[in-house]
């Protein structure tokens, strides 16, 4: 039993981690962190964006936990499998059939991120505050001001809004419904932390060196793999249920023990 639990935890963790790593590179939240880090302190941007993504991961995992209470385990697993397959097929279809220009998608994401930043200009004096007032503020006030400074709030807010309804959020909900939600949460938060760190430190270099077509292809295959694996679990579960119903009542104790 302990081995099974450990395997389930590891499976949920690795599935969530790999899913986030391949789906967040080149995403809108990736470029938001990248663009903000070019104009503001990297650590501040990183903390704001990572906190937002961690909050969204926890919320998505909770939603994944709630789903099985509304549907049977069989239906929940089946819905998760269908969702993974739809995501994977759509990604591969867009790359292979539409034959779009390789950088078009990343340019669209970059444009949306830049537009979002223009709508939230932190250079407004009302937002940044004056230097003189901060010099005479008390120590607790300065600590709170550093924690809730406009740049961090902006990074948190923009990332939170951009991530809501995103493909990775829906995939996290499906993973949490199909696998161990605690492991999915830890893997998702770690994956977001790694991707955001890459965006803040060397976002431009990653965007130039890593082909978005390759990332999308890997992501599509990974989603399909998750879908097939979950569908296999569903079919195995259904087969076990049918076998259980076939056991005669008088022989049930002998079969069970």
Secondary structure, DSSP 4 states (H G I P E B T S, - for coil): -HHHHHHHHHHHHHHHHHHHHHHHTTSHHHHHHHHHHTTS-HHHHHHHHHHHHHHHHHHHHHHHHHHHHHS-HHHHHHHHHHHHHHHHHHHHHHHHTS---TTHHHHHHHHHHHHHHHHT-TT-HHHH--HHHHHTS-HHHHHHHHHT-HHHHHHHHHHHHHHTT-HHHHHHHHHHHHS-HHHHHHHHHHHHHHHHHHHHHHHHHHHHHS-HHHHHHHHHHHHHHHHHHHHHHHHHHHHHHHHHHHS-GGGHHHHH-
